[in-house]
């Protein structure tokens, strides 16, 4: 345990702690335990009360026999911005300067307030040139500093700061195959979704839904009598409280306004399922609890579905074939079944870790809850700010010491050497003065221009918010308009069809029957002759609202009393299709990148045409 560290993953409700070997390919995991996160101590990953939280963490480490003073943190926060970017393939030492030079293109913020870190996702080829696909992070410096304040209060020194999305990678890569797999790390209030193709990251997304919604339903359930957060977790992991087949219970009534009389039965203690109360109501109470817990996870499942649809629509040749659940909510009984049903993909729970050696006591806990702590110690990202980087500070200190000792310079060992040195120094001073005089004017001009451009940029910054609001409203308007257009049916033009019929129908002709649905109009006519009947049909063919007509057999009718003849026949007019609106035309707001719908309404229109043909043939048969 000489090179062991304490790895910490701070959640909204629970803080997970692991004692583990640092930066080993197959590290030993010695201890795993969790403590409640103090209320109000954190907000979106940032430590608000480092002193109080630090003392609590220090005491927990002491009680669990952890003696190491080196710490690694896996940070989960929506304040850490991430971008997947493509850069030219350059040498490793040139990547840092390249990413820093393009930082303002990736993140349009004041970069002096952020620390950049990056990770290579893989190598691709575009237009015959080799490129690098990279994940670039921008972490607020005040967020990172809060962890140093926490560590100081807890008596720890920070060895590494990692991003939760990266922390799970060293662990899950050892447990996924060559297929396209979606790994879902479920935390309390958020989740990280990572798609791996042949063990390489191809997509990573954060969603703002996690397991807390289900836990809160159990905690707040009246039937459980004030269950604690930890007890709620145990119930969700031991009882099947997530089930899509369970419907919302409806209380039966004896009559109008009269509730069913409940038999008075003495209250029972809480049973194995965690639900007590009157024996006659236990089944209903359990059914309602399962229904409420299942409903609370719908937003989470919906967000996962959108990410899967988004990825599959852009990778039709290699879609996602499997999902792996990990994190604190992964082993909620029934969640994998619910997700598998909704996304129609195989879903499994990652409940073992092959990239680390677990102690006997560790094997008995929910290992998925500690996966970020384990991975952060295998291959963490460089989220340590430069002012806290010991290696960089050491190199800078050594350089200053070398300069001070005169290494690599001249040695003044004699008067002659001293005279030469002073002469050279004088020449240098004169040359330096001349160069400064020549360069001071361009420098002042550039400095003045920089100030002017900075002031102009600051004055224009409010326009960005106005522009974003405008784009959001425009996207929303387009989305609503297209959705409305998709509700158009052929029958919407019935009024125009009738008006056109009145205008073009011969005055001597009579419509004896008329019916219309969303596809066609069925009419029966009576006219004086076949010539007039043909004229009616030709007029109908010229209607703007009609796509196709079908005519039944003409029938001659002779009145035996006055010997007058009439011609009767039926016509089926199929309306023209409304303008086709693709679901892909429905716009998304500027902050939503999911474009999951790929079905075109034209397909539905084709299906309607098939039904129309069958109906037309049937109608003709009836007329005949």
C-alpha positions in Angstrom: 0.0 0.0 0.0 3.0 2.3 -0.4 1.6 4.0 -3.5 -2.0 3.9 -2.4 -4.3 6.9 -2.6 -7.8 7.7 -1.4 -10.1 8.2 -4.4 -13.2 10.4 -3.8 -16.4 10.8 -5.9 -18.7 13.5 -4.4 -22.3 13.1 -5.3 -25.3 15.3 -4.4 -26.5 13.0 -1.6 -23.7 10.5 -1.1 -19.9 10.7 -1.3 -18.1 7.5 -2.3 -14.5 6.8 -1.1 -12.1 4.1 -2.2 -8.6 3.3 -1.0 -6.7 2.0 -4.1 -3.3 1.7 -5.7 -2.4 4.7 -7.9 -1.6 4.5 -11.6 -1.4 0.8 -11.9 -2.9 -1.2 -14.8 -4.5 -3.7 -12.4 -4.7 -1.9 -9.1 -5.6 -3.4 -5.7 -8.8 -2.0 -4.2 -8.4 -2.2 -0.4 -11.5 -0.4 1.0 -14.8 1.0 -0.3 -17.2 3.0 1.8 -19.6 5.9 1.4 -20.7 8.8 3.6 -23.7 11.2 3.3 -22.8 14.4 1.5 -23.6 17.3 4.0 -26.7 19.2 3.0 -25.7 22.5 1.3 -22.0 21.5 1.2 -22.0 21.2 -2.6 -23.7 22.6 -5.7 -23.3 21.1 -9.1 -20.0 19.5 -8.2 -18.5 22.7 -6.5 -17.6 22.5 -2.8 -19.4 25.4 -1.0 -18.4 24.4 2.6 -14.9 23.0 2.3 -14.1 23.5 6.0 -17.1 21.6 7.4 -17.1 18.9 4.6 -13.3 18.5 5.0 -13.6 17.8 8.7 -16.4 15.2 8.1 -14.2 13.5 5.4 -11.2 13.5 7.7 -13.2 11.8 10.4 -14.6 9.2 8.0 -11.1 8.3 6.7 -9.9 7.9 10.3 -12.9 5.7 11.3 -12.3 3.5 8.3 -8.6 3.1 8.9 -7.4 5.0 5.8 -3.9 6.4 6.6 -2.8 7.6 3.2 -2.8 11.4 2.7 -2.8 11.5 -1.1 -6.2 12.1 -2.8 -7.7 11.7 -6.3 -11.1 13.3 -7.1 -13.5 12.3 -9.9 -15.6 15.4 -10.6 -19.2 15.4 -11.9 -20.4 18.9 -12.8 -22.4 20.5 -15.6 -20.0 23.5 -15.2 -17.3 21.5 -17.0 -17.9 22.1 -20.7 -16.8 19.4 -23.1 -16.4 19.4 -26.9 -15.4 16.8 -29.4 -13.1 18.4 -31.9 -11.0 17.4 -34.9 -7.4 18.7 -35.1 -4.5 18.0 -37.5 -2.3 15.1 -36.4 0.7 16.6 -34.7 3.4 15.4 -32.3 2.3 14.9 -28.7 4.3 17.9 -27.4 2.5 20.2 -29.9 -1.0 19.2 -28.9 -1.2 21.3 -25.8 -0.2 24.6 -27.6 -2.5 23.7 -30.5 -5.5 23.1 -28.2 -4.8 26.3 -26.2 -4.5 28.4 -29.4 -7.9 27.2 -30.5 -9.6 27.3 -27.1 -11.7 30.4 -27.8 -13.1 28.7 -30.9 -14.3 25.7 -28.8 -15.5 27.7 -25.8 -16.6 31.3 -26.4 -15.9 32.4 -22.8 -13.2 34.2 -20.9 -10.5 31.5 -20.9 -8.5 33.1 -18.2 -11.2 31.7 -15.8 -11.0 28.2 -17.1 -8.4 25.4 -17.2 -8.2 23.3 -20.3 -7.6 19.6 -20.5 -7.8 17.1 -23.4 -7.9 13.5 -24.2 -7.4 11.7 -27.6 -10.4 9.7 -28.7 -8.8 8.2 -31.8 -7.3 8.9 -35.3 -9.5 9.5 -38.3 -8.8 10.3 -42.0 -10.5 13.2 -43.8 -9.8 14.1 -47.4 -6.7 11.9 -47.4 -5.3 13.7 -44.3 -4.8 12.1 -40.9 -6.6 13.9 -38.1 -7.1 13.4 -34.4 -10.5 13.3 -32.7 -10.2 14.8 -29.3 -12.3 15.4 -26.2 -11.5 18.9 -24.9 -12.7 20.0 -21.4 -12.9 23.5 -20.0 -13.2 23.4 -16.2 -13.8 26.6 -14.1 -10.8 27.4 -12.0 -12.9 28.3 -9.0 -14.5 24.8 -9.2 -11.1 23.2 -9.1 -9.8 25.4 -6.3 -12.8 24.3 -4.1 -11.3 20.8 -4.1 -8.0 22.1 -2.9 -9.7 23.9 -0.1 -11.6 20.7 0.8 -8.3 18.7 0.7 -6.5 21.2 2.9 -9.3 20.9 5.5 -9.3 17.1 5.3 -5.5 17.0 5.7 -5.0 15.6 2.1 -2.8 16.5 -0.8 -4.2 16.2 -4.4 -2.5 13.8 -6.7 -5.0 14.1 -9.6 -8.3 15.7 -10.6 -10.3 13.8 -13.1 -13.6 14.3 -15.0 -16.3 11.6 -14.3 -16.8 11.0 -18.0 -13.2 10.0 -18.3 -12.9 8.2 -15.0 -15.1 5.3 -16.1 -13.2 4.7 -19.3 -10.2 2.6 -18.0 -12.6 0.3 -16.2 -15.3 -0.2 -18.9 -12.9 -0.7 -21.8 -11.8 -3.9 -20.2 -15.4 -5.2 -20.0 -16.8 -4.3 -23.4 -16.3 -6.2 -26.7 -15.8 -5.0 -30.3 -19.5 -4.3 -30.8 -21.0 -0.8 -30.5 -21.9 -0.5 -26.8 -23.6 2.3 -24.9 -22.4 2.6 -21.4 -24.7 4.5 -19.0 -23.3 5.7 -15.7 -26.3 6.7 -13.6 -25.5 9.2 -10.8 -27.9 10.9 -8.4 -29.0 13.9 -10.5 -27.3 13.3 -13.8 -25.9 10.5 -16.1 -23.0 10.1 -18.5 -23.7 8.3 -21.7 -20.7 7.0 -23.6 -20.8 5.1 -26.9 -17.8 2.8 -27.7 -17.1 1.2 -31.0 -14.4 -1.3 -30.9 -13.5 0.0 -27.5 -13.0 3.6 -28.9 -15.2 6.5 -27.7 -17.4 7.7 -30.6 -19.9 9.8 -28.6 -20.3 11.1 -25.1 -23.3 13.0 -23.7 -24.4 14.2 -20.3 -28.1 14.1 -19.4 -29.7 15.9 -16.4 -31.6 12.9 -15.2 -30.4 10.2 -12.7 -31.5 7.8 -10.0 -32.5 10.4 -7.4 -36.1 10.6 -8.8 -36.7 7.0 -8.0 -35.0 7.2 -4.6 -37.1 10.3 -3.7 -40.3 8.4 -4.5 -39.4 5.7 -2.1 -38.2 8.2 0.6 -41.4 10.3 0.3 -43.8 7.3 0.1 -46.4 7.6 2.9 -46.7 3.9 3.2 -43.0 3.6 4.3 -43.1 6.0 7.1 -40.1 8.2 6.5 -37.5 5.9 4.9 -33.9 7.2 4.9 -31.9 7.7 1.7 -29.7 4.7 2.4 -32.7 2.5 3.2 -34.4 3.6 0.0 -31.3 2.5 -1.9 -31.4 -0.9 -0.2 -35.1 -1.3 -1.1 -34.5 -0.5 -4.7 -31.7 -3.0 -4.9 -33.5 -5.8 -3.1 -37.1 -5.4 -4.1 -38.5 -5.0 -7.7 -40.0 -1.5 -7.4 -39.6 -0.8 -11.2 -42.1 -2.6 -13.4 -43.7 -1.3 -16.6 -46.5 -3.9 -16.4 -47.9 -2.5 -13.1 -50.7 0.0 -13.7 -51.8 2.8 -11.4 -54.3 1.4 -8.8 -57.8 2.8 -8.9 -59.8 2.8 -5.6 -63.2 1.1 -6.1 -66.4 2.8 -5.1 -69.7 1.4 -3.9 -71.8 4.0 -5.7 -71.9 7.7 -6.8 -69.8 9.6 -4.3 -69.4 6.7 -1.9 -66.0 5.1 -1.4 -65.6 1.4 -0.8 -65.8 0.6 2.8 -62.4 -0.7 4.0 -62.5 -3.5 6.5 -61.0 -2.4 9.7 -57.9 -4.6 10.2 -55.3 -3.9 12.8 -52.1 -2.3 11.4 -49.3 -4.6 10.6 -45.6 -3.9 11.0 -43.5 -3.2 8.0 -43.1 -6.4 6.0 -40.2 -7.7 4.0 -41.3 -5.6 1.0 -40.9 -2.5 3.2 -44.6 -1.7 3.2 -46.9 -1.9 6.3 -50.3 -0.7 7.3 -53.7 -2.4 7.1 -53.4 -5.9 5.6 -56.3 -5.2 3.1 -54.4 -2.2 1.7 -50.9 -3.6 1.4 -51.3 -4.9 -2.2 -52.7 -1.5 -3.4 -50.0 0.5 -1.5 -47.2 -1.6 -3.1 -48.8 -1.3 -6.5 -49.0 2.5 -6.2 -45.4 2.7 -5.0 -44.1 0.6 -8.0 -46.2 2.7 -10.4 -44.8 6.0 -8.9 -41.2 4.8 -9.0 -41.5 3.5 -12.5 -43.1 6.8 -13.7 -40.3 8.8 -12.0 -37.8 7.2 -14.4 -39.6 8.0 -17.6 -37.6 11.3 -18.3 -34.4 9.4 -17.8 -35.4 6.6 -20.2 -36.7 9.1 -22.7 -33.3 11.0 -22.7 -31.4 7.7 -23.2 -33.7 6.8 -26.1 -33.1 10.2 -27.8 -29.3 9.7 -27.6 -29.6 6.2 -29.0 -31.9 7.4 -31.9 -29.5 10.3 -32.5 -26.5 8.0 -32.8 -28.1 5.3 -34.8 -29.5 7.8 -37.3 -26.0 8.9 -38.1 -24.4 5.5 -37.9 -26.8 3.2 -39.7 -24.1 0.7 -40.7 -23.0 0.2 -37.1 -25.8 1.0 -34.7 -25.8 0.5 -30.9 -26.4 -3.2 -30.2 -25.9 -3.3 -26.4 -26.3 -1.1 -23.3 -24.3 -1.5 -20.1 -25.6 0.1 -16.8 -23.2 1.2 -14.2 -23.1 3.8 -11.4 -25.1 4.1 -8.2 -28.5 3.4 -9.9 -27.4 0.6 -12.2 -28.5 -2.3 -9.9 -32.0 -1.0 -9.2 -34.0 -4.2 -9.8 -36.2 -3.8 -12.9 -34.4 -0.8 -14.4 -32.6 -3.0 -16.9 -35.8 -4.6 -18.0 -37.6 -1.2 -18.3 -34.8 0.3 -20.3 -34.5 -2.8 -22.6 -38.3 -2.7 -23.3 -38.2 1.0 -24.1 -35.1 1.2 -26.3 -35.5 -2.3 -27.8 -31.9 -3.1 -27.2 -30.1 -5.6 -25.0 -29.4 -4.1 -21.6 -27.0 -5.6 -18.9 -25.7 -4.4 -15.6 -21.9 -4.0 -15.2 -21.6 -5.6 -11.7 -18.1 -6.9 -12.0 -14.7 -5.1 -12.6 -12.0 -7.1 -14.3 -9.5 -4.2 -14.4 -8.9 -4.2 -10.7 -8.3 -6.6 -7.8 -11.0 -6.3 -5.2 -10.5 -7.2 -1.6 -13.0 -9.7 0.0 -15.0 -7.1 1.7 -15.2 -4.9 -1.4 -16.8 -7.8 -3.5 -19.9 -7.7 -1.3 -20.9 -4.1 -2.2 -22.4 -2.5 -5.3 -19.2 -2.1 -7.2 -20.9 0.0 -10.0 -21.3 2.8 -7.4 -17.5 3.1 -7.1 -16.5 2.7 -10.7 -15.5 6.3 -11.1 -13.3 6.2 -8.0 -11.5 3.1 -9.4 -11.0 4.5 -13.0 -9.8 7.9 -11.8 -6.8 6.2 -10.3 -5.8 4.2 -13.3 -5.6 6.9 -16.0 -6.8 10.4 -14.8 -7.0 13.5 -17.1 -4.8 16.5 -16.5 -7.3 18.8 -14.7 -4.7 20.1 -12.2 -4.2 23.8 -12.7 -0.6 24.9 -13.6 -0.1 26.7 -10.3 -0.7 23.4 -8.4 1.3 21.2 -10.8 4.4 20.0 -8.8 6.2 18.7 -11.9 5.8 21.9 -13.9 6.7 24.0 -10.8 9.8 21.8 -10.3 11.0 22.2 -13.8 10.6 26.0 -13.6 12.5 26.1 -10.3 15.3 24.1 -11.7 15.6 26.4 -14.7 15.8 29.4 -12.4 18.5 27.7 -10.3 20.6 26.9 -13.4 20.4 30.5 -14.5 21.4 31.8 -11.1 24.4 29.4 -10.9 25.6 30.5 -14.3 25.5 27.1 -15.8 26.3 27.2 -19.5 27.6 30.9 -19.2 31.0 32.7 -19.0 33.3 32.3 -16.0 35.0 35.5 -14.9 38.2 34.0 -13.7 40.6 36.8 -14.6 40.8 40.6 -15.0 41.1 40.2 -18.7 38.0 38.1 -18.9 36.2 40.6 -16.7 37.2 43.5 -19.0 35.9 41.6 -22.0 32.8 40.8 -20.2 32.1 44.4 -19.3 32.8 45.5 -22.8 30.3 42.9 -24.2 27.8 44.0 -21.6 28.2 47.6 -22.7 27.7 46.7 -26.3 24.6 44.6 -25.3 23.1 47.5 -23.4 23.6 49.9 -26.3 22.1 47.4 -28.8 19.2 46.7 -26.4 18.4 50.4 -26.1 18.4 50.8 -29.8 16.1 47.8 -30.3 13.8 49.1 -27.6 13.6 52.5 -29.2 12.8 51.0 -32.6 10.1 48.6 -31.2 8.4 50.8 -28.7 6.2 52.6 -31.3 4.8 49.4 -32.9 4.2 48.0 -29.4 2.2 51.0 -28.3 0.2 50.9 -31.5 -0.6 47.2 -31.1 -1.4 47.7 -27.4 -3.8 50.6 -28.2 -5.5 48.5 -30.9 -5.9 45.6 -28.5 -7.6 47.8 -25.9 -9.9 49.2 -28.6 -10.9 45.7 -29.9 -11.4 44.5 -26.3 -13.8 47.4 -25.6 -15.6 46.8 -28.8 -16.0 43.1 -28.0 -17.3 43.8 -24.5 -19.9 46.3 -26.0 -21.1 43.7 -28.4 -21.4 40.8 -25.9 -25.1 41.5 -25.1 -25.9 41.0 -28.7 -25.0 37.3 -28.3 -27.9 36.8 -25.8 -30.3 38.6 -28.1 -29.2 36.6 -31.1 -29.6 33.3 -29.2 -33.0 34.2 -28.0 -34.0 35.1 -31.5 -32.7 31.8 -32.9 -34.5 29.9 -30.2 -37.8 31.6 -30.9 -37.4 31.2 -34.7 -36.6 27.5 -34.2 -39.7 27.0 -32.0 -41.9 28.8 -34.5 -40.6 26.6 -37.3 -41.1 23.5 -35.2 -44.7 24.4 -34.3 -45.6 25.3 -37.9 -44.2 22.1 -39.2 -46.0 20.1 -36.6 -49.3 21.9 -37.5 -48.7 21.1 -41.2 -48.3 17.5 -40.4 -51.9 17.4 -39.1 -53.2 18.2 -42.6 -55.5 15.6 -44.1 -57.0 15.3 -47.5 -60.4 16.1 -46.1 -59.3 19.6 -45.1 -60.1 20.7 -48.6 -63.7 19.5 -48.5 -65.1 23.0 -48.5 -63.2 23.9 -51.6 -64.2 20.7 -53.3 -67.9 21.4 -52.7 -67.6 25.0 -53.9 -65.9 23.8 -57.1 -68.6 21.1 -57.6 -71.3 23.7 -57.4 -69.5 25.9 -60.0 -68.7 23.2 -62.6 -71.7 20.8 -62.3 -74.3 21.1 -65.1 -77.5 22.7 -64.0 -79.7 19.8 -65.1 -77.6 17.2 -63.1 -78.5 16.1 -59.6 -76.3 14.7 -56.8 -78.5 12.0 -55.2 -75.9 10.8 -52.6 -72.7 12.2 -51.2 -70.3 10.9 -48.5 -66.7 11.9 -47.7 -63.9 10.7 -45.4 -60.3 11.7 -45.0 -59.3 10.0 -48.3 -62.1 10.2 -50.9 -65.6 11.5 -51.7 -68.3 9.0 -52.9 -71.1 10.6 -55.0 -74.1 9.4 -57.0 -75.4 11.4 -60.0 -78.6 11.5 -62.0 -78.6 13.3 -65.3 -80.6 13.5 -68.6 -78.1 11.6 -70.9 -74.9 9.8 -71.2 -73.4 12.8 -73.0 -74.1 14.9 -69.9 -72.7 12.2 -67.7 -69.5 12.2 -69.7 -69.4 16.0 -69.3 -69.7 15.7 -65.5 -66.8 13.2 -65.3 -64.6 15.4 -67.5 -65.4 18.3 -65.2 -64.5 16.3 -62.2 -61.1 15.3 -63.7 -60.2 19.0 -63.9 -60.8 19.7 -60.2 -57.7 21.0 -58.5 -58.5 19.1 -55.3 -58.9 15.6 -57.0 -56.0 13.3 -57.7 -57.9 10.3 -59.2 -61.5 9.4 -60.0 -63.2 6.0 -60.5 -66.6 5.8 -62.3 -69.1 3.0 -61.9 -71.2 1.6 -64.9 -73.7 4.0 -66.4 -77.4 2.9 -65.9 -80.3 4.0 -68.2 -83.6 4.5 -66.3 -86.9 4.9 -68.3 -90.0 6.3 -66.6 -92.9 4.1 -67.9 -95.5 6.8 -67.2 -94.1 9.8 -69.2 -91.4 7.8 -71.1 -88.6 10.1 -70.0 -85.1 8.6 -69.6 -82.3 9.4 -67.1 -78.8 8.2 -66.5 -77.5 7.3 -63.1 -73.9 6.5 -62.1 -71.5 6.8 -59.2 -68.1 8.4 -58.9 -65.3 8.0 -56.3 -63.0 11.0 -56.2 -59.7 10.5 -54.3 -58.4 13.7 -52.8 -54.9 15.0 -53.5 -52.3 14.4 -50.8 -51.6 17.4 -48.6 -48.1 18.8 -48.8 -45.6 16.2 -47.5 -43.8 17.4 -44.3 -40.9 15.3 -43.2 -40.5 14.8 -39.5 -36.9 15.8 -40.0 -38.2 19.3 -40.9 -39.3 19.8 -37.3 -36.7 22.2 -36.0 -34.8 21.9 -32.7 -33.9 24.7 -30.5 -30.3 25.9 -30.5 -29.5 24.0 -27.3 -30.9 20.6 -28.5 -28.7 18.6 -30.9 -30.9 15.5 -30.9 -32.4 14.8 -34.3 -33.8 11.3 -33.7 -36.7 11.1 -36.1 -36.0 9.7 -39.5 -39.4 8.4 -40.7 -40.9 10.4 -43.6 -44.6 11.1 -43.7 -44.5 10.1 -47.3 -44.3 6.5 -46.2 -47.6 7.0 -44.3 -49.0 8.6 -47.4 -48.1 5.5 -49.4 -49.9 3.3 -46.9 -53.0 5.5 -47.3 -52.9 5.1 -51.1 -53.0 1.3 -50.7 -56.1 1.6 -48.5 -57.7 4.0 -50.9 -57.3 1.6 -53.8 -58.9 -1.2 -51.8 -61.8 1.0 -50.8 -62.3 2.3 -54.4 -62.5 -1.3 -55.8 -65.0 -2.2 -53.1 -67.1 0.9 -53.8 -67.2 0.1 -57.5 -68.3 -3.4 -56.8 -71.2 -2.1 -54.7 -72.3 0.3 -57.3 -72.2 -2.4 -60.0 
